[in-house]
Amino acid sequence: MCNIEEADLTDFIKNNAVKELNIIFTDTAKYRITVSLNWKEGLWNLVTARGKTREWASLDRLCKHIREKYDGALPPITLKLTEHQQLHKEKKK
């Protein structure tokens, strides 16, 4: 998976170059964004300027971030909870 910084993602969204935003609930109980671009294969992981994966502790805060940062024509957004749900099921056994 490749990395993409916030400034680049903002530009790509404004130019309609983003096919889909994926919000993924991780095994650390945080949310992160992966992006599918129209002109490039594969998924792109949103990272900070220092190259660390950008994560949110709350889905509410992530939604607020999306509304404020990417205001305008947003691409389809998918929420994936499967990674954490699978771990939760395995811990119950």
N, C-alpha and C positions, 0 to 999 in steps of 0.2 A: 504494500500500500504506500502510495506517495503522500507527501505532505503539502498543505496549502496554508498560507497565512491569511489572517483576517482581512487585510487590505486587498489582497488579490481576490478573495472570495466576494467581497463587497463589489468590486469592479465587475467580476464575472456575472453576479446576479443582476446588476444594473444593465449589462449588455446581453441579457438573456442567454448566457452561455452555460447555465447550470440546468441539467436535466432533472435532478432530484436531490433534495436534502434528506439525509437519514439521521434520525436521532436514535442513538443506541444507549440502552441502559446496561452499564458494564457490571462485571462481577465485583467491583469495588463500590457498588451502589451509587454511581455517579453517571451523569449523562454526557455524551460527546457527540460531535457532528462528523459525519462522513458525507462526501459530496460526489455525485456523478456528473461529469461534464459532458456537454454535447460533442465536443471536438476531440476528446481524449479518452482512451480506454481506461478502465479500472476505477477504483474508488480512491478518493483523496481525503486524508485525515486532517481536520482543522487543528493547527498548532499555534502556539504563541510565537512571538518574535524570537524567542530563545530556542525554539524548536521542540518545546514540550507540548504534549497533547492537551488541548484546551478542554476542560471538564467543568461541569456544573453540578452542584450538590442537589439542586432542586429543579424540577421540571418547570415550575412557575418562573423561576429566574431565567432559565434558558429561553422560554417563550417570550419573556420581556426583552431579553437581549436580541432575539430574532426580530421582534417588532421594531425596536429602536434602531438597530444597526442596519438591517436590510429592508428598510421601509420602501415599499413600492411593489412591483410585480414579483411576488415570490413564486419559486417553482413548487411543485408538489412536495409535501413533507411526509415522511414515513417514520413512525415510531416503532422501534424494535425492542421488545422486552425479553426475548427468548433466552439470551445469554444468562441473565440473572435468574430467571424463572427455573431454568434447568439446574443451576447450582442449588437453588433453594429446595427443589424436589429431592436432589441427591442427599442433602444434609438431613432431611426428615427421615430417610430410610434407616 
